[in-house]
Amino acid sequence: MQHSEGTNPALDDSYIYVCPSSELEEDDLIECEIGTETIVVGRGEGNVYAAQGICTHAYSELVDGELDGTCLTCPLHFACFDIRDGSVLEGPAETPLRIYKAIEADGSVWVSNERG
């Protein structure tokens, strides 16, 4: 999702800074924390997305997995999720991931602390 003109996430308490845009290349993943929630942020097909950072099947940090386009693969049992909407693409996971709004603005990546 791209930044909307006239809105600066740095001035909005509902967004947290993640990293400079240049540090998140295509199919890269980075982890951040929102309160006690672990979030994985990735760039797929040119867009930035954010999702729950722990697999819903068994405890595994998704940042250690792989992002191929919009398919986020868990490193433990290889469950695949669509990072755009959290849906399960391939088991063994059955529960989708929670999704967070991610945007790019002024050369930075930001994630909403409210679920999308």
N, C-alpha and C positions, 0 to 999 in steps of 0.2 A: 504494500500500500504506500503510495507516495504522499508526501507532505502537501497539505492544502495551503495555498497562499493566505497570508494574513493571520496564521496561527503559529505561534512559536512554542514548542513543547517545553522549552526551558522555563517559560513563564506559567506553565500549567502544572499544578501539583499532582495531576493524575498520571504524569509520565515520569519515568526514570531514565537517566542517561545510561547507555550500554557501552558504546565504543565509537571511535571515529568510523565513518562509512568505509574508509580505505582499508580497515583491518578485517572487514567481513567480505571475503571474496566469494565468488559463485561456489555453491555446494559446501561452504564453510559453516561450522557451528561454533557458537560461543555460549557460555552459561552465565546467568546473572541471578540475583536473588531479589524477590519482592516480598518483604516481610519474611515469613518462614517458607515461602514457596520457591522452589528451584525452577527456573525458566530456561529453556533452550531457545536461542535465537539463531536463525539461519537465513542464508540468501539462496533462493531457488528460483530459477528462470528469471533472474534479474530483480526479483522482489524480495523484501524482507518480511519474515514471518516469526512469530513467537508462540511457543506452546509449553505446556507442562513439561518439565525437564526430567521427570521420573516415569519410566514405563509403567503402564497400568496393569501389566501382566505379572511381573515380578520386579522387585527393586533393582533397577539398573539406571545409571545416569545416561540419558540419551545423547549428551554432548560427546560421549565416547563412541557413539554409533556413526552412521553415515547418512549424508543427505545427497540424494541423486535427483536433481530437479526439485520436485515437491514431495518425494517419497523419503520419509525419515525412518531409518532402520535401527532397531534396538540392537546393541552389541551382545546381549546375553542370549536371547532365544530367537533373534532375527524377526520379531514382529515388525510389520511395516505400517506406518501411519501417514496420512496425507497432512503435511504440515500446514496447509491452507485452512483446513476445517477440523483437523484432529481425528477424522474418521479412520477406522481400521481398514487397511488395504489387504493385510495378510496376517493370520494368526501366528502364534497362539493367543495373542491379546484379543479380547472381546469388547473391552471398554474403550471408547475414544478418549483422546487427550483433551484437556481444557486448552482453549485458545486465548491468546492475548493480542491486542492490537499492537502492531509494530509499525513505525514510520521512520522515514529518513527526512531530516531537516537540517539545513545549513552544514552539510558534511558530517552529520552525526546520526547514529541509530538510537532510537528511543522506544521504550515499551510502556504501554499503559499499565498501571497497577490495578486496573479494573478488567475483569475477564471480558473477552470479546465474544 
